């Protein structure tokens, strides 16, 4: 199953601290990070993350240092476990977790 997550800031934590607006997940893998939904995914399930900020989960636990924005690098093909928070951890303190996704599915 392929899911397109939109309307969020996906914080990559790569060396350039790229922030993307669209993430596509197939099964448990991230297959696309970018700024627009590719045409080949337009008919897939879409989830609007309502403007949240997204960071990866590591072994089902959130680990980051918001003062220094340390986190594992989110790369294409990594397991699709992530959280949605209400603030950009690169620039703001005290984020609140809005949603948790494990294996590409929203945890209730």
C-alpha positions as CSV (number, residue, x, y, z in Angstrom):
1,X,0.0,0.0,0.0
2,X,1.3,3.4,-0.9
3,X,0.4,6.5,1.1
4,X,1.1,10.2,0.3
5,X,1.6,12.4,3.3
6,X,1.1,16.1,2.5
7,X,0.7,19.5,4.1
8,X,3.6,19.2,6.5
9,X,7.3,20.1,7.0
10,X,9.3,16.8,6.8
11,X,12.6,17.6,8.6
12,X,15.3,15.4,7.0
13,X,18.1,16.1,9.4
14,X,20.6,15.6,6.6
15,X,23.7,17.8,6.4
16,X,21.8,20.6,4.7
17,X,18.7,20.3,7.1
18,X,16.4,20.1,4.1
19,X,12.7,20.4,4.8
20,X,10.3,18.8,2.3
21,X,6.5,19.2,2.0
22,X,5.6,15.7,0.6
23,X,6.6,12.2,1.7
24,X,5.4,9.0,0.0
25,X,5.5,5.7,1.9
26,X,5.2,2.3,0.3
27,X,4.8,-0.4,2.9
28,X,7.4,0.4,5.5
29,X,9.8,2.4,3.2
30,X,10.0,6.0,2.3
31,X,10.0,6.1,-1.5
32,X,9.9,9.8,-2.1
33,X,10.6,13.1,-0.3
34,X,10.0,16.3,-2.2
35,X,8.0,19.4,-2.7
36,X,5.1,18.2,-5.0
37,X,3.3,14.9,-5.3
38,X,4.6,13.0,-8.4
39,X,2.0,12.2,-11.0
40,X,2.5,8.5,-10.5
41,X,1.2,8.8,-6.8
42,X,-1.8,11.1,-7.4
43,X,-4.3,8.2,-7.2
44,X,-2.8,6.7,-4.0
45,X,-4.2,7.3,-0.5
46,X,-3.4,10.8,0.8
47,X,-3.1,11.9,4.4
48,X,-3.2,15.6,5.2
49,X,-0.9,16.3,8.3
50,X,-2.5,19.7,8.7
51,X,0.7,21.8,8.8
52,X,2.6,19.7,11.3
53,X,6.4,19.1,11.5
54,X,7.6,15.6,10.9
55,X,10.7,13.9,12.4
56,X,11.8,10.3,12.2
57,X,11.4,7.8,15.0
58,X,14.3,5.6,16.0
59,X,13.4,2.1,17.4
60,X,9.9,3.4,18.2
61,X,11.3,6.2,20.4
62,X,11.7,9.8,19.7
63,X,15.3,11.1,20.1
64,X,16.2,14.6,19.4
65,X,17.9,17.5,20.9
66,X,15.9,20.6,19.9
67,X,18.7,22.9,20.8
68,X,21.0,21.3,18.3
69,X,18.5,19.4,16.0
70,X,20.3,16.1,16.3
71,X,18.5,13.1,14.9
72,X,19.3,10.2,12.6
73,X,19.3,11.0,8.9
74,X,16.0,10.4,7.2
75,X,16.8,8.8,3.9
76,X,14.9,7.3,1.0
77,X,14.2,3.6,1.8
78,X,14.3,4.0,5.6
79,X,11.5,2.5,7.7
80,X,8.5,4.8,7.8
81,X,8.2,5.5,11.5
82,X,7.7,9.1,12.4
83,X,6.0,11.6,14.6
84,X,4.1,14.8,13.7
85,X,4.9,17.7,16.1
86,X,3.5,21.2,16.2
87,X,6.7,23.2,15.9
88,X,9.9,23.2,13.9
89,X,12.5,21.7,16.2
90,X,15.3,23.5,14.2
91,X,14.0,26.9,15.3
92,X,11.5,26.5,18.2
93,X,11.6,24.9,21.7
94,X,9.1,22.6,23.5
95,X,7.3,20.9,20.6
96,X,4.2,18.8,21.4
97,X,3.6,15.4,19.7
98,X,0.4,15.5,17.6
99,X,0.5,12.1,15.9
100,X,2.6,8.9,15.8
101,X,3.0,6.7,12.8
102,X,4.4,3.2,13.2
103,X,5.1,1.1,10.1
104,X,3.4,3.8,8.0
105,X,0.1,3.7,10.0
106,X,-1.3,6.1,12.5
107,X,-1.0,4.8,16.0
108,X,-4.2,5.2,18.0
